[in-house]
Each structure stands twice: as structure tokens, then as C-alpha cells.
Amino acid sequence: MDQPDLNLNMDFQLTDEQRLISESAREFADREILPRARDSDRAGRFDRELASKLGEVGYLGAPVAEEYGGRGLDYIGYGLIVEQVGRADSSARTVVSVQTSLVAGSIERWGSEEQKREWLPRLCSGEALGCFALTEPDTGSDAANLRTRATKTESGWAISGNKMWISMGNVADVALVFAQTDPAKKHKGLACFLVPTASEGYSSEEIHGKLGLRSSDTAEISLDEIELPDQAMLGEVGDGFKVAMSALDNGRYSVAAGCVGICDGCVEASVSYAKERRQFGVPIASFQLVQELIADMIVKRDAARMLVWRAGALKDEGQPNTVQTSMAKLYATEAAVECANAAIQVHGGAGYVDDYPVERYLRDARVTTLYEGTSQIHKLIIGRDATGINAMVPPSHDG
Ligand SMILES: Cc1cc2nc3c(=O)[nH]c(=O)nc-3n(C[C@H](O)[C@H](O)[C@H](O)COP(=O)(O)OP(=O)(O)OC[C@H]3O[C@@H](n4cnc5c(N)ncnc54)[C@H](O)[C@@H]3O)c2cc1C
């Protein structure tokens, strides 16, 4: 794996523009996202109106070039927005991450001029929503092993298969669908298609009963002989795996940034509660063991943030960053779960109900160590880089 130059300019100060981006995202999140979060979570309702608002303020596709409707922001700036959205509500953060990093980013990087003009302005404005359909019922971590088939026809391609756990799959206008064109070629036979969800043969069903991310839409998708023209392919035959991996490099960064937001929300809620709540005649913040819980959260939040900023700086410098992004994603997601758990402890019984945001933080954080590469997969990426040995695939299957 290419090694990045880690002698980054070690300036931990944000620029004035980045500070402004962060402050306005914080203000937007407090005004528009936070007040809706609990009700949407209770109702398990995807908030389409909020998704449109996110588009209106330029939080969907923020790093996409301005000529295609984005804001042309750098990755640090994008990460700062995602952190603030994630602090308010991970379901809203999912819309930003999927739409920006997985869908719009892939179209911008791999799409033809026609595909970019057709989809990017609408995705960036929030007029259209997208989803990223890689995972299948029998194919999760082993993403190269897809069963969905793309068969060449006279007029283009026919796609058939099933996708599982697809965020926004019921509400999207376009789905990035990954399919196998030639099973003998394994991951080199994969291709990615831009599938309008209005296509005949596309159907989806909502997945109910999730632990968290309850106001995020999650779908099981059925693809039944969908007919597509050649121009629907994103990149070339055989590019599918590269499209997926490049999208995930950016998606993981976005998830990690959102988790810094969860950690920060846990700190904020815990400090505030600990100063207010009195036991034994004093605020519970006076107890050393409560301060320990808070101090541990702060260290984890800051360490996660630094890993995210390092990954963002490498992306902005155009350097290889897959391993550093894995480190940020692994650490920040685990930190978010630990911080949320500790924040509930600080709140005592009050942390167990949704009067405070901390129980939602825990339920929402939990999935982040599973999707976009489980924590185990990220450890294997980091370990492979360190040792040169791929422990992800059993030796008899390797190569
Ligand atoms: C709410 C939600 C939203 C999602 N959104 C999307 C989406 O928008 N698009 C999309 O394509 N997917 C999405 N996913 C799917 C997600 O990316 C997968 O769940 C994830 O990749 C793990 O796959 P799996 O669930 O099949 O688990 P499995 O791959 O079956 O893993 C099960 C366990 O085995 C471990 N394991 C597997 N392989 C190895 C190995 N080689 N070495 C060590 N341990 C291993 C894993 O770490 C895990 O602990 C979403 C999932 C959820 C729950």
C-alpha cells in the first residue's frame, strides 16, 4: 500500500473559513436538527423535509465542485459540518454521509460528464436523494463476492438480485447498484450502475425494528430484471470494486467525523447534567469518579477528532489515506459507543430515557462499528498494512 507523507504541516488551528463553517453548522444543527431529533426517533420517521433543508444550506455534496452544484469545500471543512450534524442527530448525519460521500462523490469521481450533469446538481440541492447499494443478504464484509448479476443485453444491461441494509433505499431517486458481470472474474468483474429507482423491476421494503438510527430509512431492495442502457454504468466493466472502495474511503471519513460529534454531544450533555444534578448536598460534578467519566470522554473525543483531521488533511493533499481513514473510523466509532455509554452513567436513571439525548447517542453509535467496514475489518486493514499479510481472507481463498 502507498505510504502517505505524515510530515503534515502540524498546524492544529482551523482557518477562519473553517471556523466559520463549523460555527454555522453548529448553529444550524441546534436550530433545525436537534429540536426534531427525539420526535423523529420516537416515530421512526424519515424526515424528508429536513433532508431538503440540508440541501438548501449546502450540506449535501459540500465537497462537490461548484460547477456541479456543490460548494467545493475541502475535506476538513466537510468533516466539520458532518461533526456538527452528527452531534445533533446521526440519522440526519446518515443523509449527509450517504448523499455526499457515497453517492455524489462517486458520481463526481467516476461519472461521465452527462451523468454528472444529470445527477449532481439535484443531489447537492436535495431535490433528489441517492443510495449506495453494495451489501446483500449473503454478502457483507466480503464485498467482492456479490450475487447480484448484470447481464449484457442488446440494448445495454439487465440487473437482477437483492440488496440488504441500504440506507435511504426507500426514499432515493437514484441507487448506485453494484453487480457482477462475470463471476469467473471475481472482483474484477464487478460494475456499478446508476439505477433510477422509478425503473421497472426496482422495489424496496423498509427494515423495521432497528436498535438505533430509527429516523434513518433502511431498505431491503429487490432488483428484478431491470433494463438499463450502457450509459447507466458508472466507470467501466471491472471498475465496480474500485468505485466501491473509493466511495467507502470517503464514507468512512464521514462516519468518523459524525462520531466525533456524538462524543462531543456526550461531553456537553454530561458536563451540563453533572453541574446541575445534586446528590449528597453537592453537584455530582464534585465527585472525582464523575469527573473521571467526563475526562475519559474528552480525551477520546479529542483523539478521535485528531485522527479525523489527519485523514482529512491527507485527503486534501491528495495523499494515500486508506489506512489513516480506517484508523479514524475504527477509533472514532468505538469512542462514540464508549462515550455514549459513559454519558448514560453520568446521567444515572435519567440517562435511560429519552428526556436527554444520551440513550439515543448510544443506540445510534452502535451501528457505526458495524457499517462501512466492521471494527474487525478495519483492524485487519491496519494489520495488513503493518505486516504485509492479508489476514482478512482465509489463505486457501486468497488471490
Ligand atoms: C443501519 C444500517 C445501514 C446500512 N447502510 C448500508 C448502505 O447504505 N449501503 C450498503 O451497501 N450497506 C449498508 N449497510 C450494511 C453494512 O455495511 C454491513 O452490515 C457491514 O458491512 C457488515 O456486513 P454484515 O452485516 O453482512 O456482517 P458480516 O460480514 O456477516 O460480519 C459478521 C461478523 O463477522 C466478522 N467478520 C466478517 N468477516 C471477517 C473477517 N474476514 N475477519 C474477521 N472478522 C470478520 C465481522 O467483523 C462481524 O463481527 C448498513 C447496515 C446497517 C445495519
The ligand as an SDF file (V2000), in Angstrom:
LIG
                    3D

 53 58  0  0  0  0  0  0  0  0999 V2000
  -28.4230    0.5280    9.7060 C   0  0  0  0  0  0  0  0  0  0  0  0
  -27.5210    0.0060    8.6250 C   0  0  0  0  0  0  0  0  0  0  0  0
  -27.3290    0.7760    7.4930 C   0  0  0  0  0  0  0  0  0  0  0  0
  -26.5300    0.2940    6.4490 C   0  0  0  0  0  0  0  0  0  0  0  0
  -26.3990    1.0430    5.2920 N   0  0  0  0  0  0  0  0  0  0  0  0
  -25.7970    0.4810    4.1940 C   0  0  0  0  0  0  0  0  0  0  0  0
  -25.8060    1.1380    2.9210 C   0  0  0  0  0  0  0  0  0  0  0  0
  -26.3160    2.2620    2.7830 O   0  0  0  0  0  0  0  0  0  0  0  0
  -25.2460    0.5040    1.8620 N   0  0  0  0  0  0  0  0  0  0  0  0
  -24.6720   -0.7340    1.9530 C   0  0  0  0  0  0  0  0  0  0  0  0
  -24.2060   -1.2570    0.9400 O   0  0  0  0  0  0  0  0  0  0  0  0
  -24.6260   -1.3790    3.1640 N   0  0  0  0  0  0  0  0  0  0  0  0
  -25.1800   -0.8100    4.2690 C   0  0  0  0  0  0  0  0  0  0  0  0
  -25.1630   -1.4620    5.4890 N   0  0  0  0  0  0  0  0  0  0  0  0
  -24.5450   -2.7880    5.5620 C   0  0  0  0  0  0  0  0  0  0  0  0
  -23.2350   -2.8000    6.3400 C   0  0  0  0  0  0  0  0  0  0  0  0
  -22.2380   -2.1480    5.6110 O   0  0  0  0  0  0  0  0  0  0  0  0
  -22.9240   -4.2690    6.6580 C   0  0  0  0  0  0  0  0  0  0  0  0
  -23.8360   -4.6670    7.6700 O   0  0  0  0  0  0  0  0  0  0  0  0
  -21.4960   -4.4560    7.1110 C   0  0  0  0  0  0  0  0  0  0  0  0
  -20.6290   -4.3100    6.0160 O   0  0  0  0  0  0  0  0  0  0  0  0
  -21.2440   -5.8390    7.7540 C   0  0  0  0  0  0  0  0  0  0  0  0
  -21.7340   -6.8530    6.9260 O   0  0  0  0  0  0  0  0  0  0  0  0
  -22.6910   -7.9750    7.5590 P   0  0  0  0  0  0  0  0  0  0  0  0
  -23.7690   -7.2800    8.2990 O   0  0  0  0  0  0  0  0  0  0  0  0
  -23.0890   -8.8760    6.4600 O   0  0  0  0  0  0  0  0  0  0  0  0
  -21.8010   -8.7130    8.5940 O   0  0  0  0  0  0  0  0  0  0  0  0
  -20.7830   -9.9350    8.3120 P   0  0  0  0  0  0  0  0  0  0  0  0
  -19.8730   -9.5770    7.1920 O   0  0  0  0  0  0  0  0  0  0  0  0
  -21.5730  -11.1880    8.2030 O   0  0  0  0  0  0  0  0  0  0  0  0
  -19.9530   -9.9370    9.6740 O   0  0  0  0  0  0  0  0  0  0  0  0
  -20.4130  -10.5650   10.8610 C   0  0  0  0  0  0  0  0  0  0  0  0
  -19.2590  -10.5920   11.8600 C   0  0  0  0  0  0  0  0  0  0  0  0
  -18.1540  -11.3500   11.3110 O   0  0  0  0  0  0  0  0  0  0  0  0
  -16.9840  -10.5490   11.3070 C   0  0  0  0  0  0  0  0  0  0  0  0
  -16.1720  -10.8540   10.1290 N   0  0  0  0  0  0  0  0  0  0  0  0
  -16.5700  -10.9630    8.8450 C   0  0  0  0  0  0  0  0  0  0  0  0
  -15.5210  -11.2040    8.0430 N   0  0  0  0  0  0  0  0  0  0  0  0
  -14.4320  -11.2300    8.8430 C   0  0  0  0  0  0  0  0  0  0  0  0
  -13.0370  -11.4270    8.6340 C   0  0  0  0  0  0  0  0  0  0  0  0
  -12.5150  -11.6220    7.4140 N   0  0  0  0  0  0  0  0  0  0  0  0
  -12.2170  -11.4040    9.6880 N   0  0  0  0  0  0  0  0  0  0  0  0
  -12.6970  -11.1760   10.9310 C   0  0  0  0  0  0  0  0  0  0  0  0
  -13.9910  -10.9690   11.2150 N   0  0  0  0  0  0  0  0  0  0  0  0
  -14.8450  -10.9940   10.1720 C   0  0  0  0  0  0  0  0  0  0  0  0
  -17.4750   -9.1130   11.2780 C   0  0  0  0  0  0  0  0  0  0  0  0
  -16.4960   -8.2120   11.7880 O   0  0  0  0  0  0  0  0  0  0  0  0
  -18.7080   -9.2070   12.1840 C   0  0  0  0  0  0  0  0  0  0  0  0
  -18.3050   -9.1550   13.5200 O   0  0  0  0  0  0  0  0  0  0  0  0
  -25.8940   -0.9640    6.5710 C   0  0  0  0  0  0  0  0  0  0  0  0
  -26.0640   -1.7140    7.7480 C   0  0  0  0  0  0  0  0  0  0  0  0
  -26.8710   -1.2560    8.7570 C   0  0  0  0  0  0  0  0  0  0  0  0
  -27.0530   -2.1180    9.9650 C   0  0  0  0  0  0  0  0  0  0  0  0
  1  2  1  0
  2  3  1  0
  2 52  2  0
  3  4  2  0
  4  5  1  0
  4 50  1  0
  5  6  2  0
  6  7  1  0
  6 13  1  0
  7  8  2  0
  7  9  1  0
  9 10  1  0
 10 11  2  0
 10 12  1  0
 12 13  2  0
 13 14  1  0
 14 15  1  0
 14 50  1  0
 15 16  1  0
 16 17  1  0
 16 18  1  0
 18 19  1  0
 18 20  1  0
 20 21  1  0
 20 22  1  0
 22 23  1  0
 23 24  1  0
 24 25  2  0
 24 26  1  0
 24 27  1  0
 27 28  1  0
 28 29  2  0
 28 30  1  0
 28 31  1  0
 31 32  1  0
 32 33  1  0
 33 34  1  0
 33 48  1  0
 34 35  1  0
 35 36  1  0
 35 46  1  0
 36 37  1  0
 36 45  1  0
 37 38  2  0
 38 39  1  0
 39 40  1  0
 39 45  2  0
 40 41  1  0
 40 42  2  0
 42 43  1  0
 43 44  2  0
 44 45  1  0
 46 47  1  0
 46 48  1  0
 48 49  1  0
 50 51  2  0
 51 52  1  0
 52 53  1  0
M  END
$$$$
